[in-house]
Amino acid sequence: MEIKKHSILVVDDDHHQSGMLASFLRDAGFDAFEADNADSTMKIIAEKDIDAVISDMRMPGIGGLELHKQVRDAGHTQPFLFVTAYPDVKDAVSAMKDGAVDYIEKPVDLDEVLDLLRNSLNIGNHDTEKPKRDFQPPPGVVAESPKTIDVFRDAALIAPSDVNVLIHGESGAGKEVLADALHRWSKRANKPFLKINCAAIAPTLLESELFGYEKGAFTGASKKRMGLFEMADKGTILLDEIGEMPLPLQAKLLHITEKGRFIPVGGNSECVVDIRIIAATNKKLEEEVEKGTFREDLYYRLETFELRLPPLRERREDILPLANTFLEADAASNHPPKISDSAASLLLAYNWPGNARELRNAMKRAFLMSASSGLILPEHLPKRILDTGGNTVKEDNSEGVIDQMERMIILQTLKKNNYNRSRTAEELKMSRRTLTFKIRRLKDAGFDI
């Protein structure tokens, strides 16, 4: 007998947001329907056997709370989950909780959505599951760490939609690489993808770069110039270091996110564009909102979906693969130098405050220094890595750090040799029995290998 799927209704006036969430729910084993207002919601609930409703709180006309009341007044008792980013709404939802009402905080955490649905519908994890997707990072992207893989999987999930995305991450962590992947996986992949660093351009010039200007708009404006938003029409624009954008420009950006319209500098008429915005920052924008340096309404428009890229020190499985990728790029058609075990241990122990960008520069130096030998030794690495990296292992003096480094070296060598233990043991200069013992010991210690 076929088991009936649970049916979920997603209500949001933003079709991109509702489409992304509905697609995720279908992949997780639900039937999913979409509505964009109260009338369509009531119609679908009357016609379909809906088990739960996920509704945005702030919508034109009738909002989430009033919609909930209409559904209840009509005699329907499905669990209601509100999507909200506003503290006052959270208080209102908490006050009316009756076991069938809860809320999901923005930015939406898809795992949380599944957990809340399972709890509200009293279903187990075996009835639904996380969407399984064959993940293959795009060329040039290194994703060995489970944390990195999770981020890029989420990016692959939301890329086909047109939702705005906010990428958080430290400088040099790879935010631009993640933005590139989002664009390449999107329906706009064959359209322009333009990038601008808001911190690298003087505030007086940033407006002209983004929005363009008309002839005579200011001294020296001898002819009309198109801005990046107009040039990126139908495509994607990356606003890097968005936290550095001046408040007056934030107001114009808000108008684009809401209406898709802007006025060039010195112009009188609006330009209309179809743009997907990816914003990136190393700042905590929530704190900037509290300080009054970033508009709250713009923040909520940009973080329709949020991706957080961990720093390199939190995804050490990526360090050696990244290092080898950088070496291969420097070597071009020649054979790249190999990284000695002692140098690899130092690379794994170092905390990389500059993240992948710092690793890239360290490998460029090591490549040049090791040109005659073809083997990267500790002395080929920058002094700060020799000093800090060596001290990290010595001062920590814990088996956990050493086990983690050993695990990464063993795992990388296993993958390189297609998990053939004999060839792996030979390359690591140990017996097959010793390798098997180390793998068993690492597994017993809780390491995934």
Sequence and secondary structure as in RCSB ss.txt:
>XXXX:A:sequence
MEIKKHSILVVDDDHHQSGMLASFLRDAGFDAFEADNADSTMKIIAEKDIDAVISDMRMPGIGGLELHKQVRDAG
HTQPFLFVTAYPDVKDAVSAMKDGAVDYIEKPVDLDEVLDLLRNSLNIGNHDTEKPKRDFQPPPGVVAESPKTID
VFRDAALIAPSDVNVLIHGESGAGKEVLADALHRWSKRANKPFLKINCAAIAPTLLESELFGYEKGAFTGASKKR
MGLFEMADKGTILLDEIGEMPLPLQAKLLHITEKGRFIPVGGNSECVVDIRIIAATNKKLEEEVEKGTFREDLYY
RLETFELRLPPLRERREDILPLANTFLEADAASNHPPKISDSAASLLLAYNWPGNARELRNAMKRAFLMSASSGL
ILPEHLPKRILDTGGNTVKEDNSEGVIDQMERMIILQTLKKNNYNRSRTAEELKMSRRTLTFKIRRLKDAGFDI
>XXXX:A:secstr
      EEEEE S HHHHHHHHHHHHHTT EEEEESSHHHHHHHHHHS   EEEEES  SSS HHHHHHHHHHTT
    EEEEE  HHHHHHHHHH  SSEEEEESS  HHHHHHHHHHHHT  TTTS          TT    SHHHHH
HHHHHHHHTTS   EEEE  TTSSHHHHHHHHHHTSTTTTS EEEEETTSS HHHHHHHHH B TTSSTT  S B
  HHHHTTTSEEEEETGGGS HHHHHHHHHHHHHSEE  BT SS EE   EEEEEESS HHHHHHHTSS HHHHH
HHTTEEEE   GGG GGGHHHHHHHHHHHHHTTS   EE HHHHHHHHHS  TTHHHHHHHHHHHHHHHTTTTSE
E GGGS HHIIIIIHHHHHHH  HHHHHHHHHHHHHHHHHHTTT HHHHHHHTTS HHHHHHHHHHHHHTT   
